[in-house]
Amino acid sequence: MKAVFISNYINHHQIPFSDALYRRLGADYHFIQTEPMEEERLKMGWGLDASKIPYVVFADQEEARCRQLIADADLVLAGWTKRTDLFLPRLAEGKLTLRISERIYREGQWKAVSPRGLWAKYQEHGKFRKQPVYLLCAGAYVASDFSLIGAYPDKMLKFGYFPELRVYEGDQLWEKKRRMAAAAGGGAGAESMQIVWAGRMIPLKHPEFVVRLAKELKREGRAFHIHMVGSGPMEETLRQEIEAEALTEAFTFYGFLTPDKVRDVMEGCRIHLFTSNYLEGWGSVINEGMNSGCCVVANAQAGAAPFLIEDGVNGMTYADGRYENFAAKVKRIFEEPESAERMGKAAYETIAGKWNAEHAAQECLRFYEGWKAGKLSLPEEGPFSKAPKLSARWKYGEGRLE
């Protein structure tokens, strides 16, 4: 079997999945990179030398070879890229292709009424609705968006991003969290709740929620410490507010770290705060926090949250992106501190069991074999299971699956 993954550039969210396919297919697997990584991502520690990865081919250097690889492949996975011209001919020829997409109407499904936009979406997606082209939905609200344009009928499947899976032996991860909590202390022998937030400090990520939360936790006499990983234009304002509120000792700022070092910080924390709004297509730090055994408190509007988190079981989700709903969920954990470890352990099992690169690669190849044999059998949950049309108007507690 020959497989090709084409996308703008390879990064640490895609390498584990590609590595897993390469281990299974060897020289019959290729990743086609169509453009260099943006400078902003490089500054965030995403940089890597893709030329040293054996299966990566560069479209700007070997375009003819890339076109041939795509034409000859039994299966093509097509992610986001401006170079749709490389693979659209394959779709017209009726060759099996899996499109990978985040939301196309994340700023509002009202945009689907635009005649020009509808025509463009038809040319790229809708016209192939009867061909063997499937959509891998990198987010819980993707299927709803694409259903508006009549694309991929009954052919939309759950997918996402798959950062490196870390496997922990026995109780080692939980012991690390206990040691950090005990070392930080909280007075009168109390342990300090270690909390992490990670991302770019920009408005859509809402890092100001964390500072507001810290003020309230301090007033309530809670023992906590917040680890802020990342940077951005809001950082200086956040630091000034923290100093003005005499909260400096309650925060540690790290700046941007490499993905491995971000995970090292997460491993010592009980709670991971994910405060991005509806503009967040997926949110891979949710995967990373769960794999690190954190109880993730995430905005349900972010793409990864409904796929990965069952509220109150392996994490917490909050409604409508509102601060009040966010703070209430975090404070509930403080009221029942043992729940942090219970949900953190369940979160780890979710990632280690199903939502990881090895399992996704296995399901990808199983999908191909089933399709080839004419006996397609989808898993009940996890990657490659059927993606529900979760309405963009969905609100926590009032979910509507269509």
Beta strands, then each sheet from edge to edge (+ up, - down):
strand 1: 3-7
strand 2: 29-33
strand 3: 56-58
strand 4: 75-78
strand 5: 97-101
strand 6: 133-137
strand 7: 156-158
strand 8: 193-198
strand 9: 224-229
strand 10: 251-255
strand 11: 271-274
strand 12: 295-299
strand 13: 316-318
sheet 1: 3+ 2+ 1+ 4+ 5+ 6+ 7+
sheet 2: 10+ 9+ 8+ 11+ 12+ 13+
end
